[in-house]
Amino acid sequence: MNLTRLAPLAVCGALLLSCGTAQPGADTAGETTTSSPSGRTGSPGTSDPVTSPPATSAQARTPAGAVPSPTGTAAVRVRRADGMVPALVTGVRVARHDGFDRVVVDFKGDIPGYTVRWTSKVETEGAGKAIDLKGGRALHVMLIPAVAHTEEGTPTWSGTSAEPLTAVTGIVSTGDFEGHVGIALISDRTRTFRVKEYTGPSRLVIDVGH
């Protein structure tokens, strides 16, 4: 056998073995995902990693990347088509981030219409009883059509702790009456905020600036 001809073949084989092949996903370790712009988006795994916690957690997860702070104070109103089946409010989650607090309202069914606005006075739905705002103001979230109880009348949400938030000092239910569900985000003053919708599962995200 001619050893002179075999030597180059051996060198080529060694080079191939040392290079190997890239594993799937090996080049994505440094990637981060941030929340999508305002509006309804889909997949919770790509566009809304901030608000997709384990089912047993009461809090929203910390975001993977930086998210711009809220910049507006004007009321936000979104209407839905008449005859929509009322959405079921299944919970309200919170998380504190750099520059803003995040409040997430979870639904079973489609996202209902809503109004989100600052006010100095909030009353309970139906009863009209004034809610104590501790000398501050409330970012009042009104969901229509929506309910926060089962067909048997068992409440599915009645309040959420504001810990560990900074701008939002209290989160209280303002009522669940005739297709209206109210949520008051109490703060010491009017602050910038933004509202975003996500699907899969359905949820409304409200960010309040520090």
Disulfide bonds with the S-S distance in Angstrom:
none
